[in-house]
């Protein structure tokens, strides 16, 4: 992980970000996944090209957040608790994908890639990531029964 990202992660309270190691995504990994989160539409496209059946469980981070944010608390509470309920969230998001209004600009579903760019771009990327992650975590915690 580049130094600017390590510093941002530390500022957010992530203690072991330096342990992060990138890995090449494989068809086997995708075959075992219940949810695949990409940071950009081009990454989502690459996942689906590698394993076409993964299209139903693959979203960009901001797309998934936008969709699950549209789900009411009552709908989330009606899902099962635990891992099954979390898979139901993914299934619900897949069903809603075409019916939720898209962002004004398609690139608003992407997170800007800061790699080898200025510190400002790293901060912009973080500002796109953090709200989306918070929305997703809140929804999954609700389904897990952790309010």
C-alpha positions as CSV (number, residue, x, y, z in Angstrom):
1,X,0.0,0.0,0.0
2,X,1.5,3.4,-0.9
3,X,2.5,5.7,1.9
4,X,-0.3,8.2,1.4
5,X,-2.9,5.5,1.8
6,X,-1.1,4.1,4.9
7,X,-1.2,7.6,6.5
8,X,-4.9,8.0,5.7
9,X,-5.6,4.5,7.0
10,X,-3.7,5.3,10.2
11,X,-5.7,8.5,10.6
12,X,-8.9,6.4,10.3
13,X,-7.7,4.1,13.1
14,X,-6.6,1.2,10.9
15,X,-3.7,-0.3,12.8
16,X,-2.4,-3.0,10.5
17,X,-2.8,-1.4,7.0
18,X,0.8,-2.2,6.2
19,X,-0.1,-5.9,6.3
20,X,-2.2,-5.4,3.2
21,X,-0.9,-7.4,0.2
22,X,-2.4,-7.2,-3.2
23,X,-3.3,-10.5,-4.9
24,X,-4.3,-11.3,-8.5
25,X,-8.0,-12.1,-8.6
26,X,-8.7,-15.7,-9.9
27,X,-11.8,-17.5,-11.1
28,X,-11.5,-19.8,-8.1
29,X,-11.8,-16.9,-5.7
30,X,-14.8,-15.6,-7.6
31,X,-16.4,-19.0,-7.5
32,X,-16.3,-18.9,-3.7
33,X,-17.5,-15.3,-3.2
34,X,-20.9,-14.2,-2.0
35,X,-20.1,-10.6,-2.8
36,X,-17.5,-8.9,-5.0
37,X,-16.8,-5.2,-4.5
38,X,-14.9,-3.4,-7.2
39,X,-13.8,0.2,-6.9
40,X,-14.5,1.1,-10.5
41,X,-16.8,0.0,-13.3
42,X,-13.8,-1.2,-15.3
43,X,-12.8,-3.5,-12.5
44,X,-16.4,-4.8,-12.3
45,X,-16.3,-5.4,-16.0
46,X,-13.0,-7.4,-15.7
47,X,-14.5,-9.5,-12.9
48,X,-17.6,-10.3,-15.1
49,X,-15.3,-11.1,-18.1
50,X,-13.4,-13.5,-16.0
51,X,-16.5,-15.2,-14.5
52,X,-19.7,-14.1,-16.3
53,X,-22.0,-15.7,-13.6
54,X,-20.4,-13.3,-11.1
55,X,-22.3,-10.4,-12.6
56,X,-25.1,-10.8,-10.1
57,X,-22.8,-10.5,-7.1
58,X,-20.4,-8.0,-8.4
59,X,-20.9,-4.2,-7.8
60,X,-18.8,-1.2,-7.5
61,X,-18.5,0.0,-3.9
62,X,-20.4,3.2,-4.5
63,X,-23.1,1.4,-6.6
64,X,-23.7,-1.2,-3.8
65,X,-23.9,1.5,-1.2
66,X,-26.3,3.5,-3.3
67,X,-28.5,0.5,-3.8
68,X,-28.5,-0.8,-0.2
69,X,-29.1,2.8,1.1
70,X,-32.4,2.7,-0.8
71,X,-33.6,-0.4,1.1
72,X,-35.8,0.5,4.0
73,X,-35.0,-0.5,7.6
74,X,-38.1,-2.6,7.6
75,X,-36.9,-4.5,4.5
76,X,-33.5,-5.1,6.1
77,X,-35.1,-6.2,9.4
78,X,-37.2,-8.7,7.5
79,X,-34.1,-10.5,6.2
80,X,-32.7,-13.4,8.2
81,X,-29.9,-12.7,10.7
82,X,-26.3,-13.7,10.0
83,X,-24.6,-15.0,6.9
84,X,-27.8,-16.0,5.2
85,X,-29.2,-12.6,5.7
86,X,-26.1,-11.0,4.3
87,X,-26.4,-13.1,1.2
88,X,-30.0,-12.0,1.0
89,X,-28.8,-8.3,1.0
90,X,-26.6,-9.1,-2.0
91,X,-29.5,-10.8,-3.8
92,X,-31.8,-7.9,-3.0
93,X,-29.2,-5.4,-4.3
94,X,-28.9,-7.5,-7.5
95,X,-32.7,-7.4,-8.0
96,X,-32.9,-3.7,-7.3
97,X,-29.9,-2.8,-9.5
98,X,-32.0,-1.9,-12.6
99,X,-34.8,-0.2,-10.7
100,X,-32.8,2.3,-8.5
101,X,-32.1,5.6,-10.2
102,X,-28.5,5.6,-11.4
103,X,-26.2,8.5,-10.5
104,X,-26.2,11.6,-12.6
105,X,-22.9,10.6,-14.1
106,X,-21.9,7.0,-14.5
107,X,-18.4,7.7,-13.1
108,X,-20.1,8.6,-9.8
109,X,-20.3,4.8,-9.1
110,X,-16.5,4.7,-9.3
111,X,-13.9,5.6,-6.7
112,X,-11.1,7.6,-8.2
113,X,-7.8,5.7,-8.4
114,X,-5.1,7.7,-6.5
115,X,-2.2,5.5,-7.4
116,X,0.9,7.5,-8.2
117,X,-1.1,10.7,-8.0
118,X,-1.1,13.7,-5.7
119,X,-1.9,13.6,-2.0
120,X,-5.1,15.5,-2.8
121,X,-6.3,12.6,-5.0
122,X,-5.6,10.1,-2.2
123,X,-7.8,12.2,0.0
124,X,-10.5,12.5,-2.7
125,X,-10.5,8.7,-3.0
126,X,-10.8,8.3,0.8
127,X,-13.7,10.8,0.8
128,X,-15.5,8.7,-1.8
129,X,-14.7,5.4,0.0
130,X,-15.6,6.3,3.6
131,X,-19.3,7.2,3.1
132,X,-20.0,4.2,0.9
133,X,-18.3,1.8,3.3
134,X,-20.2,3.3,6.2
135,X,-23.5,2.8,4.4
136,X,-22.7,-0.8,3.6
137,X,-21.4,-1.6,7.0
138,X,-24.5,-0.1,8.7
139,X,-26.8,-2.2,6.4
140,X,-24.9,-5.4,7.0
141,X,-24.7,-4.8,10.8
142,X,-28.5,-4.3,10.8
143,X,-29.0,-7.6,9.0
144,X,-26.5,-9.3,11.4
145,X,-28.6,-8.0,14.3
146,X,-26.0,-5.5,15.5
147,X,-27.8,-2.2,15.7
